C-alpha cells in the first residue's frame, strides 16, 4: 500500500505545510530507534514506539521506504541557508547566510541521531537490505546541495562570487565545512562539537571559501589616489 504523492510530501517536510506535530513525533521515534542501534527497523517497532497503529503509518508514509524517506527529509530540512534578500545581497549578507548554513549542517550531522542514521545507511549500501543509502543521498546530501546553490548563483550574479559550476562550488564549501568530522563520527570517534566549536568552524569555512571564490574589489579610496597621481604627472 502506497501513500499519495501529497501525503508523502507533507510527511517528508517537502510540502507547503510540512509534517504535522503528530507526524514529527513519529519521525523522531524513527530517529530514536536508529540511535539505539535498531538496524532492522520495522513498522511494528515504530508504531509501538510512537504509540500509533501500523495502519496510520502506512496511510501517512506508504511503506517502510516512504517512512525512511520522510525521516531523512525531516532531519535534512534543518539545514538551510540563512535568509537573504537577493535584490540586496552584499558580502555581509552572503557571509552571514553561508555561516548559518555551515552551522546548521554541522549541528545536524554531528547529532547522535544523524550519526546513527548514516551508519545504518552506510551498512545497507550495496547490501540489498534496503534503499536507505540511496534515500539518504537523494534526500540528504543532494537535497541540501540544491538548497544552497540558489544562494551561490545569486552571489555570482551579484558579482560577489566567481565560479564556473555551482555543484563544484558547493562541493568545495561542503568540504571546507565538514573536513573529517563526519567520517570520524561514523567510525566511532567521541568528537563532541560545542555550539562555540560549531560557530567557529562555520566562520572559518566561510572565510576560506570566500578567499577561494570571493570577487576581490579594489577599495574606492585606492582608486581615487591612483587617479590623482595620474593627474599630477
Secondary structure as UniProt FT lines:
FT   HELIX           5..12
FT   HELIX           21..35
FT   TURN            36..37
FT   HELIX           43..50
FT   HELIX           54..61
FT   HELIX           64..76
FT   TURN            77..78
FT   HELIX           86..88
FT   HELIX           91..109
FT   HELIX           112..124
FT   TURN            125..127
FT   HELIX           132..136
FT   HELIX           137..141
FT   HELIX           142..157
FT   TURN            158..159
FT   HELIX           166..178
FT   TURN            179..180
FT   HELIX           181..186
FT   TURN            187..188
FT   HELIX           195..213
FT   HELIX           220..232
//
